[in-house]
Amino acid sequence: MHDIRTIRENPDQFDAALARRGLSGLSSQLMAMDEGRRAKILAAETAQAEQNKASKEVGAAKARGDDAEFARLRALVAEKKAEIARLNDEAGAEDARLRAALAEIPNLPLDEVPDGRDEGGNVEIRRWGSPRNFAFTPKEHFEIEGVKPGLDLATAAKLSGSRFMVLKAALTRVHRALAQFMLDTHTLEHDLTEVWTPVLVRDEAMYGTGNLPKFAEDSYQTTNGWWLIPTSEVTLTNIVAGEIVDEATLPLRMTAHSQCFRSEAGSAGKDTTGILRQHQFEKVEMVTICAPDQALAEHERMTGCAEAILQKLELPYRTVVLCTGDMGFGSQKTHDIEVWLPGQGKYREISSCSTCGTFQARRMNARYRPGGGKPEFLATLNGSGLAVGRTLIAVLENGQQEDGSVNLPTALHPWLGGKTRITPEGVLV
């Protein structure tokens, strides 16, 4: 969320930054709301001063026996009391209207973020690994013979509908091993603290990370009001909601493996085959809480943690900086990491690492005391480290053999009890 005081002080700068995200003229609307709110507050304060003055004069009028003045002053006190209540209610309504408007405005992009309307404006900054040269035409994951016995999309559709999956036998083992491999790498090598969190959260948690109110349709809500998390970014980030964090503990670097739930609103017709885009999936998430001046360095570090997983798995990838038109709502700057999928013959997103500055912390009222002084808002970052299902796809497609078997990455073998491949019959050996 944005600070209305900053907007008042730099309206042109605010509008120029939002214009890069395709929005215009918002500062004047916001400042008009703010002026109305402040006018009500000033009027209430003036009426309060008048009430206080009249209250003091009531006793004096009574003491000197001036009944008419006493009655007038008592009536004035009652009138001002009602006026103050009305003005405070009106100021509260104006404040709520302003906060609601601010809550739907995206974060401002950093100056270094490239301009662009959509993904076509994203800028590649590096590549790692070379796509494998196949002696045969590579297949998509769901077409590989050794994968078919363990991927039961028909049963998933019977149970839950489209965009769900049932994994069996070898695929289940590899899927589980990938998540454990990621967690162990992040905790043992990247110094992230593993956390286990709920998948059901209150409105406040979704609001804190920017998932509400604007993106309610992208998530699922239970009949008693809880929300199913779209990613454990929501829970990990909100750990510091309403807190003043000890500066000595910063940066806080956390990771969690969780089920994630997304309605995939607006994705009709996209990636309808296979398991690339699901309503329910697993992800190993990374979240960092730090001082604002640490955020950019932490962003590079987090991106490196995600890239390290792909390097260990020997999966070619490229890293891009998202342009202003393709960034997420709460992001100041985002790196997308795209893994090579030979079955599709293209790079596809497998991780998105974003620095949000103080945008989420302001919504959550998450602060720290720099140098032991006045509380200031923290910076928050989040990133996939990685999406487990998409990593499974990449492992299967990049390791496929002409006979329908799949060679699994060497780095994963210890988490598979020494097993190294999936046979054409779907057996892990």
Buried (B, 14 or more C-beta within 10 A) or exposed (E): BBEBEEBBEEBEEBBEBBBBBEEEEBBEEBBEBBEBBBBBBEBBBBBBEBBEEBBEBBEEBBEEEEEEBBEBBBEBBEBBBEBBEBBBEBBEEBBEEBBEBBBEBBBBBBEEBBEBEEEEBBEEEEBBBEBBEEEEEBBBBBBBBBBBBBBBBEEBBEEEEEBBBBBEEBBEBBBBBBBBBBBEBBEEEBEBEBBEBBBBBEBEBBBBBBBBEBBBEBBBBEEEEBBBBBBBBBBBBBBBBEBBBEBEEBBBBBBBBBEBBBBBEEEEEEBEEBBBBBBBBBBBBBBBBBBBEBBBEBBEBBBBBBBBBBBBBBBBBBBBBBBBBBBBBBBBBBBBBBBBBBBBEEBBBBBBBBBBBBBBBBBBBBBBEBEEEEEBBBBBBBBBBBBBBBBBBBBBBBBBBEEBBBEBBEBBBEBBEEBBBBBBEBBBE
